[in-house]
């Protein structure tokens, strides 16, 4: 429906804004597009990952696990398209 289409557009716009805010020298993520309209990014190795998602509600949802299995960043917060949460930036920059 129309509401679903509007949310998908917002997801896409949030994801584009997020991508533009990423530091230039980070490992490129894989794009995530789910059937429910979720749009996001995934950095993944054998022992660690960073997942970032947008659901069209104006929030950024993310979780990052390091190579020791520890959650080093997580959140479900408003995303104003101006900055990436500090703990998430750290996890992305340290991704290996």
C-alpha positions in Angstrom: 0.0 0.0 0.0 0.8 3.7 0.0 2.0 3.7 3.6 4.4 0.8 2.9 5.8 2.6 -0.2 6.4 5.8 1.8 8.2 3.9 4.6 10.4 2.1 2.0 11.3 5.5 0.5 12.2 6.8 3.9 14.3 3.7 4.6 16.1 4.2 1.4 16.7 7.9 2.2 18.0 7.1 5.7 20.3 4.5 4.3 21.7 6.9 1.6 22.3 9.5 4.3 24.0 7.0 6.5 26.3 5.8 3.6 27.3 9.5 3.0 28.3 9.9 6.6 30.6 6.8 6.7 34.3 7.6 7.0 36.0 7.2 3.6 38.5 4.6 4.6 36.1 2.0 6.1 35.6 -1.5 4.6 32.6 -1.3 2.3 29.5 -3.1 3.7 27.1 -5.4 2.0 23.7 -3.9 1.3 20.7 -5.4 3.1 17.2 -5.3 1.6 14.5 -7.4 3.3 11.0 -8.3 2.0 9.5 -6.4 4.9 11.0 -3.1 3.7 14.0 -3.1 6.0 17.0 -1.5 4.4 20.5 -1.6 5.8 24.1 -2.6 5.8 26.2 -5.5 7.0 29.9 -5.9 7.7 30.7 -9.5 8.4 33.7 -11.7 8.9 34.1 -15.2 10.4 34.0 -14.0 14.0 32.6 -10.4 14.0 29.8 -8.4 12.4 28.2 -4.9 12.3 24.6 -4.7 11.2 22.7 -1.4 10.6 19.0 -1.3 9.7 16.4 1.3 8.9 12.7 0.5 9.0 11.1 3.7 7.9 10.3 5.0 11.3 13.1 7.6 11.5 15.3 5.4 13.7 18.6 3.6 13.2 18.9 0.1 14.7 22.3 -1.4 15.0 24.4 -4.1 16.7 28.1 -4.9 16.5 30.0 -7.9 17.8 33.8 -8.1 18.0 36.0 -11.1 17.3 35.7 -12.1 21.0 31.9 -12.4 20.8 31.3 -9.3 22.8 28.6 -6.8 21.8 30.6 -3.5 21.4 27.8 -1.3 20.0 24.0 -1.5 19.9 21.2 0.9 19.7 17.7 1.7 18.6 17.5 5.5 18.4 16.3 8.4 16.3 18.5 9.0 13.2 18.6 12.7 12.2 20.8 12.0 9.1 23.5 14.3 10.5 25.7 11.9 12.5 26.3 8.3 13.1 26.2 7.2 16.8 29.8 7.3 18.2 29.8 3.7 19.4 28.7 2.5 15.9 31.4 4.6 14.2 34.0 3.0 16.5 32.7 -0.5 15.7 32.8 0.2 11.9 36.2 1.7 12.0 37.6 -1.2 14.0 35.9 -3.8 11.9 38.2 -6.6 10.8 
